[in-house]
Amino acid sequence: MKSGARHIAGVVVVRASDGRDLPAITAIYRHHVLHGAATFEIAPPGEGEMDRRREETLARGLPHLVAELDGVTAGYAYAAPYRPRTAYRYTVEDSVYVAPALPRRGAGRALLEALIEACTARGCRQMVAVIGDSANAASIGLHAACGFVRVGMLPNVGFKFGRWVDSVLMQRALGRGGSAPPDGGDAA
């Protein structure tokens, strides 16, 4: 158990990731790259690349989280800028990956709820989910349960495992959402 996290048997504990989590994070993502369409990557990145991505997320002031269940890494999640142009600066895209041996144990929901809370606290106003594969009922259901609404679908934008794959777009307002200009931001 890492410092800063409390352990309660059978309860998912979410905390900020640290460098010691990289082997588990890399293994979880590797599984999803090789066996699922949640990500459109074809070749799984190594631990060094996953560390670089984590550090880039943190350098942007965005959360990178892990979930533990009974002391085992059950998943990880992070937020990234939705798009690089300045006008998008209050919108983030979420990514949530659960360990293949621990589905439907609450890790995904705990991670997404913590990610929403952390991004809201950082002043973000919208969160977008770009879900790989319109057949990804688990991710679509998780996002819907956490207040996301389906706003679109991009059919056949990826090609993986010998088939065309859609992307489902879901969105959720954070804090005051679009009801007022961001605190300290321009109104234009």
C-alpha positions in Angstrom: 0.0 0.0 0.0 1.4 3.4 -1.0 1.5 6.3 1.4 -1.4 8.7 1.3 -4.0 5.9 0.7 -6.2 4.2 3.2 -6.9 0.5 2.9 -10.3 -1.0 3.7 -10.7 -4.7 2.8 -12.8 -5.1 -0.4 -13.0 -1.3 -1.0 -11.4 0.4 -4.0 -8.9 3.0 -2.9 -8.0 5.8 -5.5 -4.9 7.8 -5.2 -2.4 9.7 -7.3 -0.1 7.5 -9.2 3.6 7.4 -8.7 6.6 5.9 -10.4 6.2 2.6 -8.6 2.9 2.1 -10.3 4.4 2.0 -13.8 4.8 -1.8 -14.2 1.2 -2.4 -13.3 -0.1 0.5 -15.4 2.0 -0.7 -18.4 0.7 -4.2 -18.0 -2.9 -3.1 -17.8 -2.6 -0.9 -20.9 -0.7 -3.6 -22.8 -3.6 -5.9 -22.3 -6.1 -3.3 -23.6 -3.9 -2.6 -26.6 -3.5 -6.2 -27.5 -7.0 -7.5 -26.8 -9.5 -4.6 -27.0 -10.6 -1.6 -29.1 -10.9 0.8 -26.2 -7.6 2.2 -27.5 -6.6 2.5 -31.1 -3.0 1.8 -30.5 -1.7 -1.3 -32.2 1.6 -1.8 -30.5 1.8 -1.6 -26.7 4.2 1.1 -25.4 6.9 0.1 -22.9 7.3 1.3 -19.4 9.6 4.2 -20.4 6.9 5.6 -22.8 4.2 5.1 -20.2 6.4 7.0 -17.7 6.9 9.8 -20.3 3.1 10.1 -20.8 2.4 10.1 -17.1 5.0 12.9 -16.5 3.5 14.9 -19.4 0.1 14.6 -17.8 1.4 15.8 -14.4 3.4 18.6 -15.9 0.2 20.0 -17.4 -1.3 20.0 -13.9 -3.8 17.2 -14.7 -4.5 14.1 -12.6 -3.0 10.7 -13.1 -4.7 8.2 -10.8 -4.6 4.5 -9.8 -7.1 2.4 -8.0 -6.2 -0.4 -5.7 -8.4 -3.2 -4.5 -7.0 -5.3 -1.6 -3.6 -4.0 -2.3 -3.6 -4.9 -6.0 -3.6 -2.3 -8.8 -7.1 -2.5 -10.2 -6.8 0.2 -12.8 -5.7 3.7 -13.7 -7.1 6.9 -15.2 -5.9 10.3 -16.3 -7.1 13.5 -18.0 -5.5 15.0 -21.0 -6.2 18.2 -22.9 -9.0 17.6 -25.3 -7.3 19.5 -28.1 -4.2 21.7 -28.2 -5.7 25.0 -29.3 -6.1 27.6 -26.6 -9.9 27.9 -26.7 -10.1 24.2 -25.6 -8.1 24.9 -22.4 -11.0 24.2 -20.0 -12.0 20.9 -21.7 -10.3 17.6 -20.9 -10.5 14.1 -22.2 -10.6 11.2 -19.8 -9.0 7.8 -20.1 -9.9 4.9 -17.8 -8.4 1.4 -17.9 -9.3 -1.5 -15.6 -7.1 -4.5 -14.9 -8.5 -7.5 -17.0 -8.6 -9.7 -13.9 -10.7 -7.2 -11.9 -13.7 -6.1 -14.0 -17.0 -5.0 -12.5 -15.5 -4.5 -9.0 -15.9 -0.7 -8.8 -12.5 0.4 -9.9 -13.6 2.0 -13.1 -16.4 4.0 -11.5 -14.2 5.0 -8.5 -11.5 6.2 -10.9 -13.8 8.2 -13.1 -15.6 9.8 -10.2 -12.2 10.8 -8.7 -11.0 12.1 -12.1 -14.2 14.2 -12.5 -13.7 15.7 -9.0 -10.0 16.4 -9.5 -10.6 18.1 -12.9 -13.4 20.1 -11.5 -11.2 21.3 -8.7 -8.6 22.4 -11.3 -11.1 24.6 -13.0 -12.0 22.4 -16.0 -15.5 22.9 -17.3 -16.1 20.0 -19.7 -14.9 16.4 -19.9 -15.1 14.5 -23.1 -14.9 10.7 -23.5 -13.7 9.4 -26.8 -14.7 5.7 -26.5 -13.2 3.2 -28.8 -15.7 0.8 -30.3 -19.5 1.4 -30.2 -19.8 -2.1 -28.9 -17.8 -1.2 -25.7 -20.9 -1.4 -23.5 -18.9 -1.4 -20.3 -17.2 2.0 -21.0 -20.4 3.6 -22.4 -22.3 2.4 -19.4 -19.7 3.6 -17.0 -19.7 7.1 -18.5 -23.5 7.3 -18.6 -23.6 6.2 -14.9 -21.2 9.1 -14.1 -23.4 11.7 -15.9 -22.0 11.7 -19.4 -24.4 12.0 -22.3 -23.8 10.6 -25.8 -23.1 13.5 -28.2 -22.1 11.6 -31.3 -20.4 8.8 -33.0 -17.6 8.7 -35.6 -18.3 5.5 -37.6 -15.4 3.5 -39.0 -12.6 5.8 -37.9 -10.2 3.1 -36.7 -9.1 -0.2 -38.2 -8.0 -2.8 -35.7 -8.2 -6.6 -35.5 -9.2 -6.8 -39.1 -12.3 -4.7 -38.7 -13.5 -1.0 -38.8 -14.1 0.4 -35.4 -16.2 3.4 -34.3 -15.6 6.1 -31.7 -18.4 7.1 -29.4 -18.3 10.7 -28.1 -19.7 11.4 -24.7 -19.5 14.6 -22.7 -20.1 15.8 -19.2 -20.1 19.3 -17.7 -17.8 20.0 -14.8 -18.7 22.5 -12.1 -20.7 25.3 -13.8 -20.0 23.9 -17.2 -20.8 26.4 -19.9 -23.2 28.4 -17.8 -20.7 31.2 -17.1 -17.2 32.2 -18.2 -14.4 30.4 -16.4 -13.0 32.0 -13.3 -10.1 34.2 -14.3 -10.6 33.3 -18.0 -11.5 35.6 -20.8 -15.1 36.0 -21.8 -14.3 35.8 -25.5 
